[in-house]
Amino acid sequence: MIKFGKINLLVILLLILNIKLWAQHEDCDCPEHPGRISKSKIEKFDLIFKGNVLEIGKCQNNIQKVLFRGTELFKGDLIPRELTLELSCHTACSFEFNKNEEWLIYAHNDSTKEFIWTANVCERSRKYPFNIKEDSYTLYNEQTYEEEIKYLRSNVHPKPLFIENKDLELVQQEELTVIDANRDITIKDVRTKAILLGVSLAFVLAIFFVTKRWFKEK
């Protein structure tokens, strides 16, 4: 019986894993590896977020809808907390999602549908690895999941915020906009700003005259 040392066994396992990954890569006909994240690569996407899978729709007409609950937003304007991706679900080349999985998603706007985004399996999207040593995405993204998250946190400014779904309609009606994680929703309507400024000014003047009168009476 042939005995394999621990090192030889590890080499064989890594070889098998690489062969499997390359086979998936060829099946998907991906032109190239995404490579390490950079500012120029971030610019190619309309939406970048970290979130968990809530619902997985059936594959119909080669399209599958997947509902996510976002936990951290890195890029995107007026993005609801619960958002839907429409994904290709071809047998040979498609995402494999499970409920409650955490994913880092890079997506594009669907110009024909509001609040619908699309993602490509050959691009940067990756799931959280429970075993870092067996994270197949590290081979193609050339960095670990945590390294990629750390880069986004450090280099995406201002950092946008998710909008709770129940507040989304109000935000649209009142022409509000979310600036970043360090500021609240701000009002764009000039008339509303003018009213608030007038009320504030009247309040300050009232305090001034009351104080002045109080000192006279003294």
Protein Blocks (a to p, Z undefined) as FASTA:
>chain_A
ZZddfklmmmmmmmmmmmmmmmmmmmnopabdfbjadfklmmmpmbdcddddfbdcddee
hiacdddddfbdfbdchiafbdcddddfbfklccdddehiacdddddddfkbghiacddf
klmbdcddfblklmmklmmnopafklmmmmmmmmgccddddddfklmmmmmmnopacfbf
mbccddfblklmmmmmmmmmmmmmmmmmmmmmmmmmZZ
